[in-house]
Amino acid sequence: LSIELRGNLTKTELVSQINSVTDFIKQHLNKLVEEIMLDFNSIVKIDTYALVFIIQVERFCRFNNSKKLNIIWKNIPNNLDSFIKLSSLSGHLDIR
C-alpha cells in the first residue's frame, strides 16, 4: 500500500496532512496490509513540523492495533533527513 504525500508539511498544514494520512490508513487496517509506504516525492515544502508528522503517523499505527504494520518512508528530503538524524530517530524508522 502506498501513499503519495502532496503539498506542504509545515506548521500550517500539519494537522490536515496527519488527518488525511491517518484516515487513509484507518480504511486499510483491516485488509491484511503489512506495510505502508509514504512517499515524499511530491512534497513541495517542509519545516521542522515534518518530523512531528512522522512521529504522529508512527504513533498512530502503533496504537491502532497494527504492531505488525511496517511503515516505509520514501524519498525523504535531505533537510528532513537531517532533522531525523539530529533527533536520533533514524535507527527507528524504515527510510528508503
C-alpha positions in Angstrom: 0.0 0.0 0.0 1.5 3.3 -1.0 0.6 6.9 -0.1 2.0 9.7 -2.1 2.2 12.8 0.1 1.4 16.1 -1.6 1.6 19.7 -0.8 3.5 21.0 2.2 4.5 19.6 5.6 4.6 22.8 7.5 3.1 24.1 10.7 0.0 25.5 8.9 -0.8 22.2 7.1 0.4 19.7 9.7 -3.0 18.8 11.1 -4.7 18.3 7.8 -1.8 16.2 6.5 -1.9 14.0 9.6 -5.7 13.6 9.4 -5.5 12.8 5.7 -2.9 10.0 6.1 -4.4 8.5 9.3 -7.8 8.4 7.7 -6.4 6.6 4.7 -4.6 4.1 7.0 -7.8 3.5 9.0 -9.6 2.5 5.8 -6.9 -0.2 5.1 -6.1 -1.5 8.6 -8.4 -4.5 8.4 -7.3 -5.5 4.9 -4.3 -7.6 5.9 -1.9 -4.8 4.9 1.6 -5.5 6.3 3.4 -2.4 5.0 2.6 1.1 4.1 4.9 3.3 2.0 4.7 7.0 2.5 6.4 8.8 -0.5 7.6 12.4 0.0 8.4 12.8 -3.7 5.5 15.3 -4.3 6.0 17.3 -1.1 6.8 20.9 -2.0 7.9 22.5 1.3 8.7 21.2 4.7 9.8 22.6 8.0 10.6 21.0 11.4 6.9 20.1 11.8 7.5 17.4 9.2 9.3 15.5 12.0 6.2 15.8 14.1 4.2 14.4 11.2 6.4 11.3 11.0 6.2 10.7 14.8 2.4 11.1 14.8 1.9 8.7 11.9 4.2 6.1 13.5 2.4 6.6 16.9 -1.0 6.3 15.2 0.0 3.0 13.6 1.4 1.5 16.8 -1.6 2.5 18.9 -4.2 1.2 16.5 -3.5 -2.5 16.9 -1.2 -2.6 14.0 2.2 -3.5 15.5 2.9 -5.8 12.5 2.5 -2.9 10.2 5.8 -1.8 8.6 5.9 1.9 7.7 8.4 2.8 4.9 9.4 6.4 4.4 10.5 7.0 0.8 12.1 10.0 -0.9 12.7 11.9 2.3 14.1 15.4 1.5 17.7 16.0 2.7 16.7 18.6 5.2 14.2 16.3 6.8 16.7 13.5 6.8 19.0 15.9 8.8 16.2 16.6 11.3 15.7 12.8 11.7 19.4 12.2 12.4 19.6 15.1 14.8 16.6 13.7 16.8 18.2 10.2 16.9 15.1 8.7 15.1 17.0 7.3 12.1 17.5 3.9 13.8 13.8 3.6 14.5 12.4 4.4 11.0 12.5 2.4 7.8 13.8 5.0 5.4 14.4 4.1 1.8 
